Amino acid sequence: MVLAGIVQTDVVNGNERTPSARSAQRWRQRLITEGHSRPYQPHGNHRPVGLVGTDRFLLLMFRFAYPRATAAETAAFIFRNSIRDVPRLYSPSEITHAEDTLGLTRKRGSTQALQAFTEENIARRQMFMTMGYPYGRVGIPTMSFIDIDECGIMLEGCNRSYGKQHFGVRVVERGNYGRGVKWTVTLAVAATGERWCRVDRKVGTTLVEFQDFVQFLVGHIDAAQYEGPRTIMMDNLSAHVNPIIHQTVLDANQQILYRPKYSPQDAPIEYVFNTMQAELRNRMYDITGNNIEHHIQQVVGNMNGFYNYFHFCGY
């Protein structure tokens, strides 16, 4: 057979054999893509062999116990504990291939606050759940609660890290250079639907700033929404537990309640922050350093159903 001047034949016992149609098609495609129809040469880059048997079981158990271990550490563990007659030291690619077949994926590491499980903090949360004011929430009407907290927003998170562009041309996007700018959102929400929000272009909140916010809050409580003293709830941040904050709330004829340490699941404001940040992510390419405060205030202003957040947390 002739392909672009190249004769492709097979010789068997001195006789020429006409190639099959499949071979002819393969040669033709190789001529189009490679510019020649010569056969490919073996290069040795074979797919890694997966772990089998007890080695595969050791891999699975080791990853469950030490998810942050490197491939080299994993291979060393399997080599030392293998029951095979001749233990094998697997390559990183073989370890990775076996982990893929087992459904193990690469995830970002996180840290669990073990302080929440100390005897003292467990007892504090139990008191908060089962005792009345000022030690717990029992007997306090749901509609009287107001929850306060702060959260930080980094504007640099609004820029995508990668993009598509022609070779030699950079992917350029207007935005903040370096570490970006952090904004602190101080937010208070009430089960009645009221909300108070302040946005500052800085990291964290000082005692003076937090006192100003609390003073503004207690001065703008709508008595028509709920008759009686409000229960202003917050966590144990140093600026929150200061006697000045406590006195500011008491002078306004309201009462203050501190949530137990390391128990954010009991804070309705945490779930409100999650909803707010999810909506901000939807607007991430419309947000700039000049209009971020407007977007935050608009998102908070459009939220509703705060009673459901308090009810979900058991209030």
LUMSEKOL-18014 format. One record per residue (C-alpha): chain; y, x, z. Coordinates in Angstrom, 1 decimal, decimal comma. Layout:
! LUMSEKOL-18014
  unit   north    east      up
     A       Y       X       Z
...
//
This chain:
! LUMSEKOL-18014
  unit   north    east      up
     A     0,0     0,0     0,0
     A     3,5     1,3    -0,9
     A     6,5     0,8     1,4
     A     9,7     2,4     0,2
     A     7,9     5,2    -1,5
     A     5,5     5,8     1,4
     A     1,8     5,2     0,8
     A     0,1     3,7     3,8
     A    -3,7     3,8     3,6
     A    -6,6     4,1     5,9
     A    -9,5     6,4     5,0
     A   -12,9     5,5     6,3
     A   -15,9     7,7     5,3
     A   -14,0     9,0     2,4
     A   -13,1     5,6     1,0
     A    -9,6     4,1     1,0
     A    -9,3     0,8     2,9
     A    -6,5    -1,7     2,2
     A    -4,5    -2,4     5,4
     A    -4,4    -5,8     6,9
     A    -1,5    -8,2     6,5
     A    -0,6    -7,7    10,1
     A    -0,4    -3,9     9,7
     A     1,7    -4,3     6,6
     A     4,1    -6,6     8,5
     A     4,3    -4,2    11,4
     A     5,1    -1,2     9,0
     A     7,7    -3,3     7,2
     A     9,4    -4,2    10,4
     A     9,3    -0,6    11,6
     A    10,9     0,5     8,3
     A    13,7    -2,0     8,8
     A    14,4    -1,2    12,5
     A    13,6     2,6    12,6
     A    14,2     3,7     9,0
     A    10,6     4,9     8,7
     A     7,0     3,6     9,0
     A     5,4     6,4    10,9
     A     3,3     5,4    13,8
     A     4,7     5,6    17,3
     A     3,8     8,5    19,5
     A     2,6     8,1    23,1
     A     5,3     9,1    25,6
     A     3,6     8,4    28,9
     A     6,2     5,9    30,2
     A     3,6     3,4    31,3
     A     4,3     0,4    33,6
     A     3,5     1,4    37,2
     A     0,2     0,3    38,5
     A     0,5    -2,3    41,2
     A    -1,0    -1,9    44,7
     A    -4,3    -3,7    45,2
     A    -6,6    -4,4    48,1
     A    -5,7    -3,2    51,6
     A    -2,8    -1,1    50,3
     A    -1,1    -4,3    49,1
     A    -1,7    -5,9    52,5
     A    -0,2    -2,9    54,3
     A     2,9    -3,1    52,1
     A     3,4    -6,8    52,9
     A     3,0    -6,3    56,7
     A     5,2    -3,2    56,7
     A     8,0    -5,0    54,9
     A     7,9    -7,9    57,3
     A     8,2    -5,5    60,2
     A    10,7    -3,1    58,7
     A    12,6    -4,9    55,9
     A    15,3    -2,1    55,7
     A    12,8     0,7    55,2
     A    13,1     2,8    52,0
     A    10,5     3,0    49,3
     A     9,6     6,6    50,5
     A     9,1     5,4    54,1
     A     6,9     2,5    52,8
     A     4,8     4,8    50,7
     A     4,3     7,2    53,6
     A     3,2     4,3    55,9
     A     0,6     3,1    53,4
     A    -0,6     6,7    52,9
     A    -1,1     7,3    56,6
     A    -2,8     3,9    57,3
     A    -4,8     3,4    54,2
     A    -8,6     2,9    54,6
     A    -9,4     4,1    51,1
     A   -11,7     7,1    50,8
     A    -8,9     9,0    49,0
     A    -5,5     7,7    50,2
     A    -2,9     7,6    47,5
     A     0,8     8,4    47,8
     A     2,5     5,8    45,6
     A     5,7     6,4    43,7
     A     8,9     4,4    44,4
     A     8,5     2,5    41,1
     A     5,0     1,5    42,1
     A     6,2     0,3    45,4
     A     9,0    -1,7    43,8
     A     6,7    -3,2    41,2
     A     4,3    -4,4    43,9
     A     7,2    -5,9    45,9
     A     8,3    -7,8    42,9
     A     4,8    -9,3    42,4
     A     4,7   -10,3    46,1
     A     8,0   -12,1    45,7
     A    10,0    -9,7    47,9
     A    13,6    -9,5    46,7
     A    16,5    -7,2    47,7
     A    18,9    -8,9    50,1
     A    22,1    -7,8    51,9
     A    21,4    -6,8    55,5
     A    22,8    -8,8    58,5
     A    23,0    -8,4    62,2
     A    21,9   -11,0    64,8
     A    23,9   -11,2    68,0
     A    21,3   -10,8    70,7
     A    23,9   -11,4    73,4
     A    23,4   -15,1    72,8
     A    19,9   -14,9    74,2
     A    20,7   -13,2    77,5
     A    20,0   -15,2    80,7
     A    23,7   -15,4    81,6
     A    24,8   -16,8    78,2
     A    21,8   -19,2    78,0
     A    22,8   -20,5    81,4
     A    26,5   -20,8    80,3
     A    25,5   -22,9    77,3
     A    23,2   -25,1    79,4
     A    26,1   -25,8    81,7
     A    28,4   -26,6    78,8
     A    25,8   -29,1    77,5
     A    24,9   -30,8    80,8
     A    28,0   -30,7    83,1
     A    31,3   -32,5    83,1
     A    34,8   -31,1    82,8
     A    35,9   -28,4    83,4
     A    32,5   -26,7    83,1
     A    31,1   -28,8    80,2
     A    31,6   -31,5    77,7
     A    29,7   -34,3    79,3
     A    31,7   -37,5    79,8
     A    34,6   -36,4    77,6
     A    35,4   -39,0    74,8
     A    34,8   -37,6    71,3
     A    38,1   -38,8    70,0
     A    40,0   -36,7    72,6
     A    38,7   -33,4    71,3
     A    40,8   -30,8    69,5
     A    39,1   -27,6    68,4
     A    41,1   -24,4    67,7
     A    40,1   -21,1    66,1
     A    41,1   -18,4    63,6
     A    39,5   -17,0    60,5
     A    40,4   -14,2    58,1
     A    40,7   -14,3    54,3
     A    40,6   -11,2    52,2
     A    42,4   -11,7    48,9
     A    40,6    -8,9    47,2
     A    37,4   -11,0    47,3
     A    38,9   -13,1    44,5
     A    38,4   -10,5    41,8
     A    35,0   -10,1    40,0
     A    33,6    -6,6    40,2
     A    32,1    -6,4    36,7
     A    33,0    -7,8    33,2
     A    32,3    -7,4    29,5
     A    34,4    -5,3    27,2
     A    34,2    -3,0    24,1
     A    32,9     0,5    24,5
     A    35,6     2,8    25,7
     A    37,9     0,0    26,9
     A    38,3    -0,7    30,6
     A    37,8    -4,1    32,2
     A    41,3    -4,7    33,6
     A    42,3    -7,7    35,8
     A    45,6    -8,2    37,6
     A    45,1    -8,2    41,4
     A    45,5    -6,2    44,6
     A    44,9    -2,5    44,5
     A    42,8    -0,7    47,2
     A    41,7    -2,7    50,3
     A    43,7    -5,7    49,5
     A    45,6    -8,0    51,9
     A    44,1    -9,9    54,8
     A    45,4   -13,3    55,8
     A    44,8   -15,0    59,2
     A    44,4   -18,8    59,3
     A    44,9   -20,4    62,6
     A    43,6   -23,9    62,5
     A    43,2   -26,8    64,9
     A    41,4   -30,1    64,0
     A    41,0   -33,3    66,0
     A    38,3   -35,9    65,9
     A    41,1   -38,4    65,2
     A    41,8   -36,7    61,9
     A    44,9   -34,7    62,9
     A    45,2   -31,1    61,8
     A    47,5   -28,2    62,5
     A    47,4   -25,1    60,3
     A    49,3   -21,8    60,2
     A    48,8   -18,9    57,7
     A    50,0   -15,4    58,5
     A    49,8   -12,3    56,3
     A    48,4   -10,0    59,0
     A    45,1    -9,1    60,7
     A    44,4   -11,1    63,9
     A    46,6   -13,1    66,2
     A    48,5   -11,8    69,2
     A    49,0   -13,7    72,5
     A    52,6   -14,5    71,7
     A    51,7   -15,9    68,2
     A    48,8   -17,9    69,6
     A    51,0   -19,3    72,4
     A    53,6   -20,4    69,8
     A    50,8   -22,2    67,8
     A    49,5   -24,0    70,9
     A    53,0   -24,9    71,9
     A    53,6   -26,4    68,5
     A    50,2   -28,2    68,7
     A    50,8   -29,9    72,0
     A    54,3   -30,9    71,0
     A    53,1   -32,6    67,8
     A    50,1   -34,6    69,1
     A    50,2   -38,2    67,9
     A    49,8   -40,3    71,0
     A    49,2   -43,4    68,8
     A    45,9   -41,8    67,6
     A    44,5   -41,6    71,1
     A    45,8   -42,7    74,4
     A    45,1   -40,3    77,2
     A    44,9   -36,6    77,7
     A    43,5   -34,5    74,9
     A    40,7   -31,9    75,4
     A    41,8   -28,7    73,6
     A    38,7   -26,6    73,0
     A    38,5   -22,9    72,0
     A    36,3   -19,8    72,3
     A    36,6   -16,9    74,7
     A    38,9   -14,6    72,7
     A    41,1   -12,6    75,0
     A    44,2   -14,2    73,6
     A    42,7   -17,7    74,3
     A    41,7   -17,2    77,9
     A    45,0   -15,8    79,0
     A    46,6   -17,8    81,9
     A    49,7   -18,3    79,7
     A    47,7   -20,4    77,2
     A    46,0   -22,3    80,1
     A    49,4   -23,1    81,6
     A    50,9   -24,1    78,3
     A    48,2   -26,8    77,8
     A    48,4   -28,1    81,4
     A    52,2   -28,3    81,2
     A    51,8   -30,7    78,3
     A    49,5   -32,9    80,4
     A    46,4   -32,0    78,3
     A    43,2   -30,3    79,4
     A    41,5   -27,2    78,1
     A    37,8   -26,5    77,7
     A    36,3   -23,1    76,7
     A    33,1   -23,1    74,6
     A    30,2   -20,8    75,8
     A    30,1   -17,3    74,5
     A    28,1   -16,4    71,3
     A    27,5   -20,1    70,4
     A    29,5   -20,8    67,2
     A    27,1   -23,5    66,4
     A    28,8   -25,7    69,0
     A    32,2   -25,3    67,4
     A    33,2   -28,0    64,9
     A    36,0   -25,8    63,6
     A    33,4   -23,3    62,3
     A    32,0   -25,9    59,9
     A    35,5   -26,9    58,9
     A    36,2   -23,2    58,0
     A    33,1   -23,2    55,9
     A    34,3   -26,3    53,9
     A    37,7   -24,8    53,5
     A    36,5   -21,4    52,3
     A    34,1   -23,1    49,8
     A    37,0   -24,9    48,2
     A    39,1   -21,8    48,1
     A    36,2   -20,0    46,2
     A    36,4   -22,8    43,6
     A    40,1   -21,9    43,2
     A    39,7   -18,2    43,4
     A    41,2   -17,4    39,9
     A    44,2   -19,6    40,6
     A    45,0   -17,9    43,9
     A    47,5   -15,0    44,1
     A    49,3   -13,2    46,9
     A    52,3   -15,5    46,3
     A    50,6   -18,9    46,4
     A    47,6   -18,4    48,7
     A    49,4   -20,0    51,6
     A    50,1   -23,1    49,4
     A    46,4   -23,3    48,4
     A    45,2   -23,0    52,0
     A    47,6   -25,7    53,3
     A    46,7   -28,0    50,3
     A    42,9   -27,6    51,0
     A    43,3   -28,3    54,7
     A    45,6   -31,2    54,0
     A    43,1   -32,8    51,6
     A    40,2   -32,6    54,1
     A    39,1   -35,6    56,0
     A    36,2   -36,8    58,2
     A    36,8   -34,4    61,0
     A    35,0   -36,9    63,4
     A    31,8   -36,2    61,5
     A    32,0   -32,4    62,4
     A    32,4   -33,2    66,1
     A    29,6   -35,8    65,9
     A    27,3   -33,2    64,2
     A    27,9   -30,8    67,0
     A    26,9   -33,4    69,6
     A    30,3   -34,4    70,9
//
